[in-house]
Amino acid sequence: MEYFRLVHNHHKKVSYQNKTIQWQPPPNGFFKLNTDHAYDENSKAGGGGGLIRNHNGDWITGYTIYNYTHSSIHMEILAFYNGLRLALNHKLAPLIVEINSQVLSQLLSSNNLAFSHMLMDCRNLLEKLGSPQVGHIFREANAVADKLACYGKGRDP
């Protein structure tokens, strides 16, 4: 009888909250880098893209890249690396970095041997940029970087 009550509890109400997800500008005086990737497993074609905006949300600079690669995460790291290089080359600091890849976020903070040389290069660039915060965001808040990555891959998003 208790099982029946637990399984068939019709009195439990589930509430949902709608939340608007959108890109947020960095604090005054900061720049924000958003990066993303696009990858086709069948063709191994990948694209990366990103942009840097100021505290007003104004586009400062951006990029797209195209590459044949062996995995989606490899393309994600390439896109991230190119964004960091762009920020360093243009001396855009202080910087906040946002990515929508939880896998990349985890790899950056681990000692995983996969992609270790590429990740070390990314960590070195982050250090040269003053060790900016790298945050995870939802894809919906990373739409411009996503479109640039798709463009870099050579297809419409």
C-alpha positions, 0 to 999 in steps of 0.5 A, spaced: 500 500 500 505 504 501 508 503 495 502 505 491 502 511 495 509 513 493 508 511 486 502 514 484 502 520 488 497 525 484 498 531 489 505 532 487 505 539 483 511 540 479 513 547 477 517 550 472 520 557 471 521 560 464 528 564 464 530 568 459 537 566 457 541 571 453 549 574 453 550 578 458 556 584 457 562 584 462 563 589 467 565 596 465 572 596 463 573 588 461 572 585 455 569 578 454 571 573 449 566 567 447 568 561 443 564 555 440 565 550 435 562 546 429 563 539 427 561 534 422 563 527 424 562 524 417 566 529 414 571 530 420 570 538 417 570 543 423 569 550 424 571 555 430 569 562 431 569 567 437 568 574 438 570 579 443 566 585 446 566 590 451 562 592 457 557 596 452 556 589 448 560 592 442 564 588 437 571 589 438 574 583 434 572 576 431 574 570 428 573 564 424 577 558 423 576 551 418 580 545 420 579 537 418 580 534 425 579 527 428 574 530 434 569 535 436 573 536 442 579 537 438 575 543 434 573 546 441 580 546 443 582 549 437 577 555 437 578 556 444 586 557 443 585 562 437 580 566 441 585 567 446 591 568 441 586 574 438 585 577 445 593 577 447 595 579 440 590 585 441 592 586 448 584 586 450 585 585 458 582 584 463 578 579 460 572 574 461 572 568 457 565 564 456 564 557 453 558 553 452 562 546 453 562 543 459 567 538 457 572 543 455 571 547 462 573 540 465 579 539 461 582 545 463 582 544 470 584 537 470 591 533 468 587 529 463 593 527 458 588 527 452 590 533 448 595 535 454 599 539 449 594 543 446 591 544 453 598 547 456 598 552 450 591 554 452 593 555 460 599 559 458 595 564 454 590 564 459 596 566 464 599 571 459 592 574 459 592 575 467 589 568 468 581 570 466 575 567 469 573 561 464 565 560 465 560 556 462 554 558 459 548 556 455 548 555 448 543 560 447 547 565 450 553 564 446 549 564 439 554 569 435 560 565 437 556 559 434 554 562 428 561 564 427 563 557 428 558 554 423 560 559 418 567 557 419 565 550 418 562 552 411 555 551 412 549 555 415 547 554 422 
